[in-house]
């Protein structure tokens, strides 16, 4: 399975001739894929999902399955959503999807919580969306949120230290400056080193072969 990082929170995964897209949002530049079988949306915030991306991808691949928590389906009713929640398993050609979490991390007490799911793909790659949800399983590759209004770098480090992935790369980093992201990358890499894991600072368009 190959994972390609797109801008901010978007990931494109390819396996056995099939493609899966996760969280194409407003900070992600338009892109095209081949053999799209499913799109996973972790939550309704626009940096994770936009109608523009959905419409373009679905026009090129009619019948693509859409997976998201109930909050996304309610916020974007014009699409045929398959709603999922923590603990559920779905399979599509080339991919098994196990969902975790259930709620977006707290931004502020004045902001109502929304649905959020994390997803484990093929028991290899874990992406928690906007949360630090426990994957409740060993993680080969962690796509770790690196910067957001709802987190601080110490929480990122604690999450990486608790999950102990074989390798990790940063996502959700576009709100950082270049200097700020370099600092965050260094913090994540230091925690990875403590348990013998590796860190890759993927740039948009770069890929990892997970084997």
Secondary structure per residue as TSV (DSSP state, phi and psi in degrees):
chain	resnum	aa	ss	phi	psi
A	1	X	-	360.0	136.2
A	2	X	E	-115.4	131.1
A	3	X	E	-111.7	131.1
A	4	X	E	-115.0	126.6
A	5	X	E	-82.7	130.3
A	6	X	-	-102.2	-179.8
A	7	X	S	-59.7	140.7
A	8	X	T	61.9	-114.0
A	9	X	T	-101.1	6.3
A	10	X	-	-92.1	134.7
A	11	X	E	-126.7	144.2
A	12	X	E	-122.1	123.6
A	13	X	E	-116.3	139.7
A	14	X	E	-126.8	134.2
A	15	X	E	-158.3	131.2
A	16	X	T	52.0	38.8
A	17	X	T	81.8	2.8
A	18	X	E	-114.3	156.6
A	19	X	E	-126.4	138.8
A	20	X	E	-123.0	135.1
A	21	X	E	-115.4	136.6
A	22	X	E	-122.2	127.7
A	23	X	-	53.8	60.6
A	24	X	-	-81.4	104.9
A	25	X	-	-115.5	-171.1
A	26	X	T	-66.7	-24.7
A	27	X	T	-85.3	-2.3
A	28	X	S	-96.9	128.4
A	29	X	-	-67.9	151.3
A	30	X	-	-55.7	142.5
A	31	X	-	-149.8	162.8
A	32	X	-	-123.6	150.7
A	33	X	-	-136.1	163.5
A	34	X	S	-112.0	150.1
A	35	X	S	58.1	42.6
A	36	X	E	-70.2	128.3
A	37	X	E	-113.9	-25.7
A	38	X	E	-159.7	153.3
A	39	X	E	-125.4	131.1
A	40	X	E	-109.7	128.7
A	41	X	E	-116.6	124.0
A	42	X	-	-80.0	-31.9
A	43	X	-	-166.5	175.2
A	44	X	S	-85.6	-4.1
A	45	X	-	-63.1	142.7
A	46	X	T	-65.2	-19.2
A	47	X	T	-76.4	-0.3
A	48	X	T	-119.3	-18.2
A	49	X	-	-156.3	135.8
A	50	X	-	-137.4	150.9
A	51	X	H	-62.8	-34.4
A	52	X	H	-59.3	-47.3
A	53	X	H	-65.2	-47.7
A	54	X	H	-58.7	-47.2
A	55	X	H	-62.1	-42.2
A	56	X	H	-66.1	-46.3
A	57	X	H	-67.0	-40.1
A	58	X	H	-72.5	-32.1
A	59	X	H	-63.6	-35.2
A	60	X	H	-81.4	-21.2
A	61	X	S	-141.2	71.6
A	62	X	T	-58.3	143.1
A	63	X	T	90.2	-2.1
A	64	X	-	-59.2	133.9
A	65	X	E	-78.3	138.7
A	66	X	E	-114.7	121.4
A	67	X	E	-115.7	133.8
A	68	X	E	-166.4	160.8
A	69	X	-	-71.4	167.6
A	70	X	H	-58.4	-32.9
A	71	X	H	-61.6	-36.5
A	72	X	H	-68.3	-44.6
A	73	X	H	-59.3	-37.8
A	74	X	H	-71.4	-36.6
A	75	X	H	-77.4	-26.3
A	76	X	-	-130.6	72.5
A	77	X	T	-73.4	-6.4
A	78	X	T	-81.2	6.8
A	79	X	S	-124.0	155.7
A	80	X	-	-87.1	84.0
A	81	X	E	-82.1	142.8
A	82	X	E	-104.6	106.1
A	83	X	E	-77.0	142.1
A	84	X	-	-134.7	159.0
A	85	X	-	-142.9	174.0
A	86	X	T	-57.2	136.9
A	87	X	T	93.7	-11.1
A	88	X	-	-85.4	150.0
A	89	X	E	-122.0	133.1
A	90	X	E	-129.2	150.5
A	91	X	E	-129.5	140.0
A	92	X	E	-135.9	165.1
A	93	X	T	-52.0	121.8
A	94	X	T	89.4	-11.9
A	95	X	E	-143.7	138.9
A	96	X	E	-109.0	139.0
A	97	X	E	-125.4	117.4
A	98	X	E	-114.6	126.1
A	99	X	E	-99.4	145.8
A	100	X	E	-132.8	176.6
A	101	X	E	80.3	-123.9
A	102	X	E	137.8	-25.2
A	103	X	E	-142.5	141.0
A	104	X	-	-64.1	144.0
A	105	X	-	-59.8	149.7
A	106	X	-	-67.6	127.7
A	107	X	S	-90.4	-49.7
A	108	X	-	-162.8	152.7
A	109	X	T	-61.8	-21.5
A	110	X	T	-82.7	-8.5
A	111	X	S	-107.4	122.2
A	112	X	-	-63.8	139.7
A	113	X	-	-67.4	152.4
A	114	X	-	-128.5	165.7
A	115	X	E	-65.9	145.3
A	116	X	E	-154.3	133.6
A	117	X	E	-119.7	143.3
A	118	X	E	-92.1	167.8
A	119	X	E	-143.0	132.8
A	120	X	E	-101.8	123.7
A	121	X	E	-107.6	121.0
A	122	X	T	53.6	30.8
A	123	X	T	53.5	26.4
A	124	X	T	-121.8	-54.1
A	125	X	E	-109.3	131.8
A	126	X	E	-118.8	130.2
A	127	X	E	-131.4	118.7
A	128	X	-	-89.0	5.0
A	129	X	S	63.1	-145.2
A	130	X	S	-93.3	69.8
A	131	X	S	-164.7	172.3
A	132	X	-	-116.5	43.8
A	133	X	-	-63.4	136.0
A	134	X	-	-65.8	125.5
A	135	X	-	-72.1	-17.0
A	136	X	S	56.1	35.6
A	137	X	S	-170.5	156.8
A	138	X	-	-60.4	144.7
A	139	X	-	-121.2	122.1
A	140	X	S	-74.9	-51.2
A	141	X	E	-130.3	126.8
A	142	X	E	-109.9	122.9
A	143	X	E	-90.9	103.3
A	144	X	E	-103.4	126.6
A	145	X	E	-59.8	130.6
A	146	X	-	-108.2	-23.3
A	147	X	-	-159.3	138.1
A	148	X	-	-174.8	162.4
A	149	X	T	-63.7	-15.6
A	150	X	T	-102.0	4.5
A	151	X	-	-137.1	163.9
A	152	X	-	-128.7	159.7
A	153	X	H	-63.5	-30.3
A	154	X	H	-62.5	-35.6
A	155	X	H	-69.7	-37.4
A	156	X	H	-59.8	-46.3
A	157	X	H	-63.1	-42.1
A	158	X	H	-62.6	-39.7
A	159	X	H	-63.9	-47.8
A	160	X	H	-61.7	-41.4
A	161	X	H	-65.4	-32.6
A	162	X	H	-76.3	-39.7
A	163	X	H	-74.9	-37.3
A	164	X	-	52.8	56.6
A	165	X	-	-71.1	157.4
A	166	X	S	-62.7	-41.2
A	167	X	E	-145.3	158.1
A	168	X	E	-142.4	151.4
A	169	X	E	-142.1	152.4
A	170	X	E	-83.6	143.1
A	171	X	E	-128.6	179.5
A	172	X	S	52.8	44.8
A	173	X	-	-113.1	1.2
A	174	X	T	-71.5	-16.3
A	175	X	T	-81.8	-6.0
A	176	X	S	-83.6	150.0
A	177	X	-	-74.2	168.6
A	178	X	H	-59.7	-42.9
A	179	X	H	-67.0	-41.0
A	180	X	H	-64.0	-39.0
A	181	X	H	-70.5	-35.8
A	182	X	H	-60.8	-40.3
A	183	X	H	-63.9	-46.5
A	184	X	H	-62.6	-43.3
A	185	X	H	-57.0	-42.0
A	186	X	H	-63.2	-38.7
A	187	X	H	-65.9	-44.7
A	188	X	H	-63.5	-44.3
A	189	X	H	-61.2	-36.5
A	190	X	H	-65.7	-38.7
A	191	X	H	-69.3	-40.8
A	192	X	H	-58.0	-41.9
A	193	X	H	-63.1	-30.5
A	194	X	H	-64.5	-29.7
A	195	X	T	-112.8	15.7
A	196	X	T	81.9	13.0
A	197	X	-	-87.4	168.8
A	198	X	E	-112.0	160.7
A	199	X	E	-132.0	135.8
A	200	X	-	-128.6	121.2
A	201	X	-	-87.7	76.7
A	202	X	-	-63.6	134.4
A	203	X	-	-96.7	157.3
A	204	X	T	-53.0	131.0
A	205	X	T	95.1	-13.5
A	206	X	-	-87.3	153.9
A	207	X	E	-128.1	159.0
A	208	X	E	-125.9	134.4
A	209	X	E	-93.4	113.2
A	210	X	-	-87.9	-0.9
A	211	X	-	87.0	360.0
